[in-house]
Amino acid sequence: MKIFVSIISLAFINTIHAQFISSDDMAHFGVGAVISGATYTIVYNKTQNKKKAFWFSLATAGFVGLAKEVYDGYIIDGRFDTGEAVATFSGGLVASYTINIFTGKRKKKKRALAKSIGD
């Protein structure tokens, strides 16, 4: 049954066009990732706390995306674009989560190596 469902899914994959991602949304995603990555690095270097760095970087990306859309929507254009705010937040989420996965692994390996040499 799994094979049958997979074949049917692959047969329809080229005919389904559910969403279109504009280049502006991709730029917002990238900016959110850069802002989140920079914030994560700064907070983690100061506190050495992965959880605090994750939440601060995610909140910063979300705040910047929301603030930019409020500025565009109510001061410049008169149109608040939720998709761009979500794209900025999503970029921040991806960057924060990715950096969070790979942060702090080196120290654990060094401790394990030191412990095995000391035994």
N, C-alpha and C positions, 0 to 999 in steps of 0.2 A: 504494500500500500504506500509506503514511503517513497518508493521509486516512482510509482504512478503519479503521485502528487508532485514530485520534483519535476518530472517530465512535463506535466501540464503547466506548472509554474514557469518553466523555462520557455515553453511554447508561446506564452502570452507576454513575456517580459518586454519584447520590443513593441508591442502594440499599446502598452499602457504608458500614458504620459500624464502623471497625476499632478506634478508641480513643476514650475519653472523657477529656477534660482537666478536672479539677476546678478550682474557683476557688482552692483552696489551692495547687495546683501553679502556677497563674498568678501568685499572690502570690510564691511562691518564685522564679519566673523573674524577676519585676520586682525583687525584692530583690537577686538575683544581678547583674542589670544595673546597678543603682544602686551596689552595692559595687564592682563591677568598673570602672565609669566613674569613680568617685571615686578609686580606687587608681591607675588609668591616668593621670588628670590630675595627681595628686600626684607620681608617679614620673617622668612625662615632664617636668614643670616643674623637677624637681630635676636630672635627668640629661641631658635632651635626647636620649635614646636610645629610639627607637620599639620596638626588639626587647625591651629590658629592661622597658619599661613594659607591653608586651603580656603577657609571661610572668608578671610580678609581679601584674598585675591578674587574670589568669586563675587563677593559683595562689591568690590571696586569696579569690576567689569560691568556688573549689572547696573550700578549707579551711574557710571559714565554713559552707558547705552541709553538709559532712561533720561538722563539729563540732556543728552544731545537731541533726543527726540522731542522732549518738552521744549527745548530751545527752537528747534526747527518747526514744531507744530504750532506753537502759540506765539512765537515772536517773528519768525520769518515767513513761512508758507501758510500757516493756518491749517496744516494737516499733520496730525500725529500718525506716524507709520509704525504700527505695532510690530510688523515683520522685521524691520531694521533693529528695533530694540531686542527682539528675540534672537536675532542673528548675532548681535554683539554679546549677549548673555551666553549664547551657545558656544561661541568662540572662547569665552572666559571659562566656561565649564570644561570644555575639552582640554584646554591648556592646564588648568588647575589640577584636573584629575590625572593627566598624563605626568605632570611633574611630581605630583604626590606619590604616584606609584614608584617612581625611580629615585626618590629622595631618601637618603639615609641608608642605602644598601651597603655602601662601601665601609662604613664604620662597623656594621654588623659582621662583615666578612673579616675585617682586621681583628675584631675581638675574638671571633671563632678561631682564626689562625693563631693568635697569641695564646689562646687557651689550649689549643692542641699542642703547641710547641712547649708550653709550660708543664704539661702533663707527663 
